[in-house]
């Protein structure tokens, strides 16, 4: 049943290029015209309610505890793919496979990571975030035990696929939790931390795996199973449901304020949650198999349908595809080729060589990613009459692409020329700093472009990000064998800069016009769509 206009503070009107939140929206910039609760003169999104059960109104400690759990799962998202890399030689011997085949053991969980969001996303919008986190983590836990005890290549690969499939909610559902908990003016920093988790997992995996390889290749997986078990306990104890019927509650428990009131001045204006009988967030049962009440739910297949329909929106398609296939996937080139590049070192030393990548990622997030992105957007918005534009996020893409390109080229040359290992570490630092910045830029940009469809655009992003990670290990070893490290990685650096930068320039100049041409999607996240 369609919602009444009274119940639809967030609504798609008859013009698909217009979006209302108690007022019209400028299709070019995606910002609401009527002023509600603001932060530093800029309207916040989502608009808060007076409900203490609203995740936006939870304590800072509770919010960041849940954020830490989301980051933990997203850390495991990539940790599982790379922690086995230092044990490649043992896996080759145990399973009787070639170096190319052992590379595929990294690709297969990436395939699970790519397909998983198409399965989990609609379920998370129907039954809530918490039950999907619990189910996915349990699946990954069981699959990891399977990988530890597998004694043949087929069984090992099957277990690796379900590891990836089980942990995949960390992408789309994890991002949805972040959006449930925090306002748009915090988005750059919080998504930066979320991205930090996936990038750190990718790089910390081989460091930990290198030392676990001292015990055995199986114990690389047993430790991973222990980490999943701990995560499952934390989810049961500390993770509350965050899917909230915002549209429904804005109509019934609005925050009392005058238009243009700063959010800091209304932070303590809370109502009695019992005034609305609808069960929500912390009042739901610990494990609920019923749809979250107070909102219109997607069909089970809608995540797949909306994934296909997202191809209609060029800023998402162009931004995601260029980042995934001209930039991000080269990180798998480095990770899977480190054992071949540093064959003279033990597995433990090879694991430590990932520290350059890890330090570059951490440095970038602290100094050059989320907070800096939010700062740039806030400054530019004030110059733009208080209007935020998604393209303001793109300024950091240019130095990020340059850093990654330089890092790739330097590393390839350093291997063929047998330079000191510290040269490779500097290259890794530069490359990883660029990857972290770029990942934060693209996720923030597409969510800012379509905030009411954030689940769908992040599903699109996650599928292609992991398809690129799946594809890379199949061609990188033969490419290096034919061309050598110098030309293989120099070519990757050239592609990163000279393919990515012109595309981001196009989005920077004409992204708003492209959004205006295609209008708003005909669906929205369920929290903004009441029954």
C-alpha positions in Angstrom: 0.0 0.0 0.0 1.4 3.4 -0.9 2.2 5.9 1.8 0.1 9.0 2.3 1.7 12.3 1.6 1.6 13.0 5.4 3.8 10.0 6.0 6.3 10.9 3.3 8.8 13.5 4.3 11.1 11.7 1.9 9.3 11.2 -1.4 9.7 10.8 -5.1 7.2 13.1 -6.8 5.9 12.8 -10.4 9.0 14.4 -11.8 11.8 11.7 -11.6 14.4 14.4 -11.5 13.0 15.9 -8.3 13.3 14.5 -4.8 11.4 15.9 -1.8 12.3 16.0 1.8 9.5 18.3 3.0 10.3 20.3 0.0 11.8 20.2 -3.6 15.2 19.0 -4.5 17.7 20.4 -7.0 18.2 17.5 -9.4 21.6 18.9 -10.3 23.2 18.8 -6.9 21.0 16.4 -5.0 20.3 18.7 -2.0 17.0 19.5 -0.4 15.8 23.0 -0.9 13.8 23.6 2.3 15.9 24.2 5.4 15.4 21.8 8.3 17.9 20.9 11.1 21.3 22.2 10.0 25.0 21.9 10.9 27.1 25.0 10.3 24.3 26.5 8.2 24.1 23.4 5.9 21.1 21.1 6.1 21.8 17.6 7.5 20.8 14.3 6.0 19.2 12.2 7.3 16.9 14.5 9.3 16.7 13.3 12.9 13.6 12.5 14.9 12.8 13.1 18.6 12.9 9.3 19.2 15.6 8.0 21.6 15.4 4.7 19.7 16.6 6.5 16.5 20.2 5.3 15.8 21.1 8.9 15.0 20.2 9.8 18.6 22.2 7.0 20.3 25.3 7.8 22.4 28.6 8.3 20.8 29.9 5.2 22.5 27.1 3.0 21.2 27.4 4.3 17.7 31.2 3.8 17.6 31.0 0.4 19.2 28.7 -0.7 16.3 31.0 1.0 13.8 33.9 -0.9 15.2 32.0 -4.2 14.7 31.2 -3.2 11.1 34.9 -2.3 10.5 35.9 -5.7 12.0 33.7 -7.6 9.5 34.9 -5.4 6.6 38.5 -6.0 7.8 37.8 -9.8 7.5 36.3 -9.1 4.1 39.8 -8.9 2.6 41.9 -10.5 5.3 40.6 -13.9 4.3 41.7 -13.4 0.7 45.4 -12.4 1.4 46.3 -14.1 4.7 47.2 -17.3 2.8 49.6 -15.6 0.4 52.8 -16.3 2.4 51.8 -20.0 2.6 51.6 -20.3 -1.2 54.6 -22.7 -1.4 53.2 -25.0 1.2 49.7 -24.9 -0.4 51.3 -25.8 -3.8 53.0 -28.8 -2.2 50.0 -30.0 -0.2 47.4 -29.6 -3.0 49.8 -30.5 -5.9 49.1 -27.3 -7.8 51.0 -24.7 -9.9 51.8 -21.1 -9.0 49.0 -19.9 -11.3 46.6 -22.3 -9.6 47.6 -21.1 -6.1 47.0 -17.5 -7.3 43.4 -18.6 -8.1 42.9 -19.4 -4.4 42.9 -15.6 -3.9 40.5 -15.1 -6.8 37.8 -17.5 -5.7 36.9 -15.8 -2.3 36.8 -12.5 -4.3 34.1 -14.1 -6.5 32.1 -14.9 -3.4 32.6 -11.3 -2.2 31.3 -10.1 -5.6 28.2 -12.2 -5.7 27.3 -12.0 -2.0 26.0 -8.4 -2.0 23.4 -9.3 -4.7 22.0 -12.0 -2.3 22.3 -10.2 1.1 21.3 -6.6 0.3 17.6 -7.1 -0.1 17.5 -9.5 2.9 19.1 -6.7 5.0 16.5 -4.2 3.8 13.7 -6.7 4.8 14.8 -8.4 8.0 17.4 -5.9 9.2 21.1 -5.5 9.4 21.8 -7.5 12.5 20.4 -10.9 11.4 22.4 -10.7 8.1 25.6 -9.9 10.0 25.0 -12.9 12.3 24.1 -15.3 9.4 27.0 -14.2 7.2 29.6 -14.4 10.0 28.4 -17.8 11.0 28.7 -19.0 7.3 32.2 -17.6 7.1 33.2 -19.2 10.4 32.0 -22.7 9.2 33.6 -22.2 5.8 36.9 -21.3 7.3 36.9 -24.5 9.4 36.3 -26.3 6.1 39.3 -24.6 4.5 41.4 -25.6 7.4 40.6 -29.3 7.1 40.3 -29.5 3.3 42.7 -32.1 1.8 42.1 -31.5 -1.9 42.1 -28.5 -4.3 38.3 -28.7 -5.0 37.3 -28.8 -1.4 39.7 -26.0 -0.5 38.3 -23.8 -3.3 34.7 -24.5 -2.3 35.4 -23.5 1.2 37.3 -20.3 0.1 34.2 -19.3 -2.0 31.9 -19.6 0.9 34.3 -17.7 3.1 34.0 -14.8 0.7 30.2 -15.2 0.3 29.7 -15.2 4.1 31.8 -12.2 4.9 30.4 -10.1 2.0 27.7 -8.3 4.0 30.6 -6.3 5.4 30.4 -4.2 2.2 26.8 -3.2 1.4 25.2 -4.0 4.7 28.1 -2.5 6.6 27.9 0.7 4.6 24.1 0.8 5.3 24.8 0.6 9.0 27.2 3.5 8.8 24.5 5.5 7.0 22.0 4.5 9.7 24.2 5.8 12.5 25.8 9.0 11.1 24.9 12.3 9.3 26.1 13.3 5.9 28.5 15.9 7.4 30.3 12.9 9.1 30.2 10.7 6.0 33.6 11.3 4.7 35.3 10.4 7.9 33.1 7.4 8.8 33.3 6.0 5.2 37.0 6.6 5.4 37.2 4.4 8.5 35.0 1.8 6.8 37.3 1.8 3.7 40.4 1.8 6.1 39.1 -1.5 7.4 39.0 -3.2 4.0 42.3 -1.9 3.0 43.9 -2.8 6.3 42.6 -6.3 6.1 44.0 -6.7 2.7 47.4 -5.8 3.9 47.5 -7.1 7.5 46.4 -10.6 6.2 49.8 -11.5 4.7 51.7 -10.1 7.7 49.7 -12.3 10.2 49.7 -15.2 7.7 53.4 -15.1 7.4 53.9 -15.8 11.1 51.1 -18.4 11.3 52.9 -20.2 8.4 55.6 -21.0 10.9 53.1 -23.4 12.5 51.4 -24.7 9.3 49.3 -23.6 6.4 46.3 -25.0 8.2 46.8 -22.8 11.2 46.5 -19.7 8.9 42.9 -20.8 8.6 42.4 -21.9 12.2 43.4 -18.4 13.4 40.9 -16.9 10.9 38.2 -19.1 12.3 39.1 -17.9 15.8 38.7 -14.3 14.6 35.3 -15.0 13.1 34.2 -16.7 16.3 35.2 -13.6 18.3 33.4 -11.4 15.8 30.2 -13.5 16.2 30.3 -13.1 19.9 30.7 -9.3 19.6 27.8 -9.1 17.1 25.5 -11.1 19.5 26.4 -8.9 22.5 26.9 -5.4 21.2 25.2 -5.0 17.8 21.7 -3.6 17.9 19.5 -3.4 14.9 20.0 -0.1 13.0 17.5 -0.3 10.2 15.0 2.4 11.4 11.6 3.4 9.8 12.7 7.0 9.5 10.0 8.2 7.2 7.3 6.7 9.4 8.8 8.1 12.6 9.4 11.6 11.1 5.7 11.8 10.6 4.9 10.7 14.2 7.7 11.9 16.3 9.3 14.9 14.6 12.0 16.9 16.2 10.5 20.1 17.5 12.6 23.0 16.2 12.5 26.1 14.2 13.7 25.9 10.6 17.4 26.4 10.4 18.2 25.3 14.0 21.7 24.0 14.4 21.8 20.3 15.3 24.0 21.0 18.3 21.1 23.0 19.9 18.5 20.3 19.5 20.6 17.3 20.6 18.8 16.9 23.9 15.2 17.3 22.5 13.9 13.7 23.0 10.4 12.3 23.3 9.0 9.3 25.1 9.6 6.3 22.8 6.5 4.5 24.1 4.3 7.2 22.5 4.6 5.2 19.2 3.9 1.5 19.7 5.9 0.3 16.7 8.7 -2.0 17.7 12.0 -0.7 16.4 15.8 -0.9 16.8 16.7 -1.9 20.4 13.1 -3.0 21.1 13.2 -5.7 18.5 13.9 -9.3 19.6 17.5 -10.4 19.7 17.1 -12.6 16.6 14.0 -11.6 14.5 12.9 -13.5 11.5 10.1 -11.0 10.8 10.4 -8.0 8.4 11.3 -4.8 10.1 7.9 -3.0 10.6 7.0 0.6 9.6 8.5 0.6 6.1 7.9 -0.7 2.6 10.3 -3.6 1.9 12.0 -4.6 -1.4 11.4 -8.0 -3.0 14.0 -10.6 -2.6 15.2 -10.1 -6.1 15.2 -6.3 -6.0 18.9 -6.1 -5.2 19.7 -7.9 -8.5 17.1 -5.8 -10.4 18.4 -2.5 -8.9 22.0 -3.5 -9.7 21.0 -3.8 -13.4 19.0 -0.6 -13.3 21.9 1.3 -11.8 23.6 1.1 -15.2 21.2 3.9 -16.1 23.0 6.4 -13.8 26.3 7.3 -15.5 28.1 9.0 -12.6 27.9 5.7 -10.6 28.8 3.5 -13.5 31.7 5.7 -14.8 33.1 6.4 -11.3 33.0 2.8 -10.1 34.2 1.1 -13.3 37.2 3.4 -13.8 38.2 3.1 -10.2 37.9 -0.7 -10.2 39.4 -1.6 -13.5 41.9 1.2 -14.1 43.2 1.6 -10.5 42.1 -0.6 -7.6 42.7 -4.1 -9.1 46.4 -3.4 -9.4 46.7 -4.0 -5.6 46.1 -7.7 -6.3 49.0 -7.5 -8.8 51.3 -6.5 -6.0 49.9 -8.8 -3.3 49.9 -12.0 -5.4 53.4 -11.3 -7.0 55.2 -10.5 -3.7 56.2 -14.1 -3.2 57.6 -14.3 -6.7 59.3 -10.9 -6.4 61.0 -11.7 -3.1 61.6 -15.4 -3.5 64.9 -15.1 -1.6 63.1 -14.3 1.6 61.2 -16.6 4.0 57.4 -16.4 4.3 57.7 -14.4 7.5 59.9 -11.8 5.9 57.6 -11.6 2.9 54.7 -11.0 5.2 56.6 -8.1 6.9 57.1 -6.6 3.4 53.4 -5.7 3.4 54.1 -3.1 6.2 54.9 -0.4 3.6 51.4 -0.9 2.2 49.8 -0.9 5.6 51.6 2.2 6.8 50.7 4.1 3.6 47.0 3.2 4.1 47.1 4.3 7.8 48.9 7.6 7.0 46.5 8.4 4.2 43.4 7.8 6.3 44.8 10.0 9.2 46.0 12.9 7.1 44.6 12.7 3.5 41.2 11.0 3.3 38.0 11.1 5.3 38.4 14.1 7.5 40.2 16.1 4.8 37.4 15.2 2.4 34.7 16.4 4.9 36.7 19.6 5.5 37.1 20.3 1.7 33.3 19.8 1.1 32.4 22.0 4.1 34.6 24.8 2.8 33.5 24.6 -0.8 29.8 24.4 0.2 30.0 27.6 2.2 31.5 29.3 -1.0 28.6 27.8 -2.9 25.8 29.5 -1.0 25.5 26.6 1.5 24.9 23.9 -1.2 26.9 20.7 -1.1 27.7 19.1 -4.4 28.9 15.5 -4.7 31.6 16.6 -7.1 33.3 18.4 -4.2 34.5 15.0 -3.1 36.5 14.5 -6.3 39.3 16.9 -5.6 41.3 14.3 -3.7 41.1 11.8 -6.6 43.8 13.6 -8.6 46.7 13.4 -6.1 45.6 9.9 -5.1 45.9 8.6 -8.7 49.3 10.2 -9.0 50.6 8.6 -5.8 49.4 5.2 -6.9 50.9 5.5 -10.3 54.3 6.5 -9.0 54.3 3.7 -6.5 53.5 1.1 -9.1 56.3 2.2 -11.5 58.9 2.5 -8.7 58.1 -1.0 -7.4 58.4 -2.7 -10.8 61.7 -1.1 -11.6 63.0 -1.9 -8.1 62.5 -5.6 -8.5 64.1 -5.9 -12.0 67.0 -3.7 -10.9 67.4 -5.5 -7.6 67.2 -2.3 -5.6 67.3 -2.4 -1.8 64.1 -3.6 -0.2 63.4 -0.2 1.3 62.8 1.2 -2.2 60.0 -1.3 -2.6 58.6 -0.2 0.8 58.5 3.4 -0.3 56.8 2.4 -3.5 54.2 0.4 -1.5 53.6 3.4 0.9 52.9 5.7 -2.1 50.7 3.2 -3.9 48.6 2.3 -0.8 48.2 6.0 0.2 46.7 6.6 -3.2 44.4 3.5 -3.0 43.0 4.6 0.4 42.3 8.1 -0.8 40.7 6.9 -4.0 38.5 4.3 -2.3 37.2 7.0 0.1 36.6 9.4 -2.7 34.6 7.0 -4.9 32.4 5.6 -2.1 31.7 9.1 -0.7 31.0 10.4 -4.2 28.4 7.8 -5.3 26.6 7.9 -1.9 26.5 11.7 -1.9 25.1 11.5 -5.5 22.3 9.2 -4.5 21.9 9.3 -0.7 18.4 7.7 -0.7 19.7 4.8 -2.8 22.9 4.3 -0.9 22.4 0.5 -0.6 22.0 0.1 -4.3 25.0 2.2 -5.4 27.3 0.5 -2.8 26.1 -2.9 -4.0 27.1 -1.8 -7.6 30.4 -0.7 -6.3 31.1 -3.8 -4.2 30.2 -6.2 -7.0 32.6 -4.6 -9.5 35.4 -4.0 -6.9 35.5 -7.7 -6.1 35.0 -8.8 -9.7 38.2 -6.8 -10.5 39.9 -8.6 -7.6 38.7 -11.9 -8.9 39.9 -11.3 -12.4 43.4 -9.9 -11.7 45.1 -13.1 -10.4 44.2 -14.9 -13.6 46.4 -12.7 -15.8 49.0 -11.1 -13.7 51.5 -14.0 -13.4 51.5 -14.7 -17.2 51.8 -11.0 -17.9 54.8 -10.6 -15.6 56.4 -13.8 -17.1 56.2 -12.3 -20.6 57.1 -8.6 -19.9 59.0 -8.6 -16.6 58.3 -6.5 -13.5 59.4 -3.2 -14.9 57.1 -3.0 -17.9 54.2 -4.9 -16.2 54.0 -2.5 -13.4 55.0 0.6 -15.4 52.0 -0.1 -17.7 49.7 -0.4 -14.7 51.0 3.0 -13.3 50.5 4.6 -16.7 46.9 3.2 -16.9 46.1 4.4 -13.4 47.0 8.0 -14.0 46.2 8.6 -17.6 42.9 6.6 -17.7 41.6 7.7 -14.2 42.4 11.4 -14.2 40.6 12.4 -17.4 37.5 10.5 -16.4 37.4 12.2 -13.0 37.8 15.5 -14.7 34.7 14.7 -16.8 32.7 13.8 -13.7 34.0 16.9 -11.9 32.8 19.1 -14.7 29.6 17.4 -15.9 28.6 15.0 -13.1 25.8 17.3 -12.0 24.5 17.6 -15.6 24.6 13.8 -16.0 22.5 13.3 -12.9 20.0 15.9 -14.1 19.7 14.1 -17.4 18.9 10.7 -15.9 16.9 11.9 -12.9 16.5 10.1 -9.6 16.0 6.3 -9.4 12.5 5.1 -8.9 13.3 3.4 -5.7 14.8 4.3 -2.3 16.2 2.7 0.8 13.3 1.2 2.9 13.9 3.5 5.9 12.7 6.4 3.7 9.7 4.5 2.3 6.9 3.9 4.8 3.8 1.8 4.3 
